């Protein structure tokens, strides 16, 4: 006797998930988080609302899933063999992330929303901040192993120093990053964190 396969949860199609994710980012960039709605995302993605609810139970979970996938994927883990070139590649990736046409509009809105919503702030920290910082930690730990940084280097503080100047310049000041800015910043950061050349400790 042939047994029927048990009916389980619907299989989620990756192409539809990608279309929804793109629609979330487009809607958020265009209208802000407060006006982001499941209805508008479904319409832009060309799907029914049920396709969204099969993936996420709420607008917040949908929005943070989309932005975390976008953001964490852009956190590079360079391994060039030297801290300066690793640092320079990381700054390039950070610049690309912060100047992305959609994300550059989403980020100020996201920061404002997290200031008003502690629950959202916690989710953003867990799904975006922590994974990105964990990737950067790998780079700095390699530098410690190579003797380029002291073993007691405060990696939390170093990561703040890495991201803060670029964020402040681009997002807070809305200023341009002129040619040579990232090279100068990389050199300044290396001096600030006491980086050494070669196998020194």
C-alpha positions as CSV (number, residue, x, y, z in Angstrom):
1,X,0.0,0.0,0.0
2,X,1.4,3.4,-1.0
3,X,1.5,5.9,1.8
4,X,0.8,9.5,1.2
5,X,3.5,11.9,2.1
6,X,2.4,13.9,5.2
7,X,1.4,17.5,4.5
8,X,3.8,19.9,6.1
9,X,4.4,23.6,6.0
10,X,4.4,25.3,2.7
11,X,7.8,25.5,1.0
12,X,9.0,29.0,0.8
13,X,10.2,30.0,-2.6
14,X,13.6,31.8,-2.5
15,X,12.7,34.0,-5.5
16,X,9.6,35.3,-3.8
17,X,11.5,35.9,-0.5
18,X,14.1,37.9,-2.5
19,X,11.4,40.0,-4.2
20,X,9.7,40.7,-0.8
21,X,13.1,41.7,0.7
22,X,13.8,44.1,-2.1
23,X,10.3,45.6,-1.7
24,X,10.8,46.1,2.0
25,X,14.0,48.0,1.4
26,X,12.4,50.1,-1.4
27,X,9.4,50.9,0.7
28,X,11.4,51.7,3.8
29,X,13.8,54.0,1.8
30,X,10.9,55.8,0.2
31,X,8.5,56.2,3.1
32,X,10.3,55.5,6.4
33,X,9.7,52.8,9.0
34,X,6.6,54.4,10.5
35,X,4.7,54.3,7.2
36,X,6.1,50.9,6.1
37,X,3.2,48.5,5.8
38,X,2.7,44.8,4.9
39,X,0.1,45.9,2.3
40,X,2.5,48.2,0.5
41,X,5.3,45.7,0.6
42,X,3.0,43.0,-0.8
43,X,1.8,45.3,-3.6
44,X,5.3,46.3,-4.6
45,X,6.6,42.7,-4.5
46,X,3.6,41.5,-6.6
47,X,2.5,39.0,-4.0
48,X,-0.4,38.5,-1.6
49,X,-0.1,39.5,2.1
50,X,-0.2,35.8,3.0
51,X,3.2,35.4,1.4
52,X,4.6,37.9,3.9
53,X,2.9,36.4,6.9
54,X,4.2,32.9,6.0
55,X,7.6,34.3,6.5
56,X,7.3,36.9,9.3
57,X,4.5,37.4,11.9
58,X,4.9,41.2,12.0
59,X,6.1,44.3,10.2
60,X,9.0,44.6,12.6
61,X,10.3,41.1,12.1
62,X,9.9,41.5,8.3
63,X,11.8,44.8,8.3
64,X,14.6,43.8,10.5
65,X,15.1,40.5,8.7
66,X,15.4,42.4,5.4
67,X,17.8,45.0,6.7
68,X,19.9,42.6,8.7
69,X,20.4,40.3,5.6
70,X,21.4,43.4,3.6
71,X,23.8,44.7,6.3
72,X,25.5,41.6,7.6
73,X,26.3,40.4,4.1
74,X,28.3,43.7,3.6
75,X,30.5,43.2,6.7
76,X,33.6,41.8,5.1
77,X,36.2,39.6,6.9
78,X,39.4,40.5,5.0
79,X,42.5,38.4,5.5
80,X,45.3,40.1,3.5
81,X,48.0,39.2,6.0
82,X,48.5,42.7,7.4
83,X,46.3,44.9,9.6
84,X,46.6,48.0,7.4
85,X,45.3,46.4,4.3
86,X,42.6,44.5,6.2
87,X,41.6,47.8,7.8
88,X,41.5,49.5,4.4
89,X,39.3,46.8,2.9
90,X,37.0,47.1,5.9
91,X,36.7,50.8,5.5
92,X,35.9,50.4,1.8
93,X,33.1,48.0,2.7
94,X,31.8,50.3,5.4
95,X,31.8,53.2,3.0
96,X,29.8,51.2,0.4
97,X,27.3,50.1,3.1
98,X,26.7,53.6,4.4
99,X,26.5,55.2,0.9
100,X,24.2,52.6,-0.6
101,X,21.3,54.5,-2.3
102,X,18.7,52.8,-0.2
103,X,20.5,52.3,3.0
104,X,21.8,55.8,3.2
105,X,18.1,56.8,3.5
106,X,17.1,53.9,5.8
107,X,19.9,54.3,8.3
108,X,18.9,57.8,9.8
109,X,15.3,56.6,10.0
110,X,16.4,53.4,11.7
111,X,18.5,55.3,14.3
112,X,15.5,57.5,15.0
113,X,13.2,54.6,15.4
114,X,15.5,52.7,17.8
115,X,15.8,55.8,20.0
116,X,12.0,55.7,20.4
117,X,11.6,51.9,20.6
118,X,13.8,50.0,23.0
119,X,12.5,46.7,21.8
120,X,13.4,47.5,18.2
121,X,16.8,48.8,19.4
122,X,17.5,45.4,21.0
123,X,16.5,43.5,17.9
124,X,18.7,45.7,15.7
125,X,21.7,45.2,18.1
126,X,21.2,41.5,18.1
127,X,20.6,41.0,14.4
128,X,22.9,43.7,12.9
129,X,25.3,45.2,15.4
130,X,26.5,42.1,17.0
131,X,27.0,40.0,13.8
132,X,28.9,42.9,12.2
133,X,31.1,43.4,15.2
134,X,31.8,39.7,15.5
135,X,33.2,39.7,12.0
136,X,35.4,42.7,12.7
137,X,36.7,41.0,15.8
138,X,38.1,38.2,13.7
139,X,40.2,40.7,11.8
140,X,41.6,42.3,14.9
141,X,42.3,38.9,16.6
142,X,44.4,37.9,13.6
143,X,46.3,41.1,14.0
144,X,47.0,40.2,17.7
145,X,48.2,36.8,16.6
146,X,50.6,38.4,14.1
147,X,51.9,40.7,16.8
148,X,50.5,43.8,15.2
149,X,48.3,44.7,18.2
150,X,48.9,44.2,21.9
151,X,47.2,41.2,23.4
152,X,45.4,43.5,25.8
153,X,43.9,45.7,23.1
154,X,40.4,46.7,23.9
155,X,38.6,45.3,20.8
156,X,35.3,46.9,21.7
157,X,36.8,50.3,21.8
158,X,38.8,49.7,18.6
159,X,35.6,48.8,16.7
160,X,33.9,51.9,17.9
161,X,36.9,53.9,16.5
162,X,36.7,52.1,13.2
163,X,33.1,52.8,12.4
164,X,32.5,56.2,14.2
165,X,34.4,58.5,11.9
166,X,32.8,57.3,8.7
167,X,29.3,57.2,10.2
168,X,29.7,60.7,11.6
169,X,31.1,62.2,8.4
170,X,28.6,60.6,6.0
171,X,25.4,60.3,8.1
172,X,25.5,63.0,10.7
173,X,27.4,65.7,8.9
174,X,26.2,64.6,5.4
175,X,29.7,65.5,4.2
176,X,31.6,64.1,1.3
177,X,34.5,61.7,1.7
178,X,37.2,63.3,-0.5
179,X,39.8,61.2,-2.4
180,X,42.4,59.9,0.1
181,X,40.0,60.2,3.1
182,X,40.0,56.4,3.8
183,X,43.7,56.1,3.4
184,X,44.3,58.9,5.9
185,X,41.7,57.5,8.2
186,X,43.3,54.0,8.1
187,X,46.7,55.5,9.0
188,X,45.2,57.6,11.8
189,X,43.4,54.5,13.2
190,X,46.5,52.4,13.2
191,X,48.4,55.1,15.2
192,X,45.5,55.5,17.6
193,X,45.3,51.8,18.4
194,X,49.1,51.4,18.7
195,X,49.5,49.0,15.7
196,X,53.0,47.7,15.2
197,X,54.7,46.3,12.1
198,X,56.0,42.7,12.0
199,X,56.1,40.2,14.7
200,X,56.3,42.6,17.7
201,X,54.4,42.5,20.9
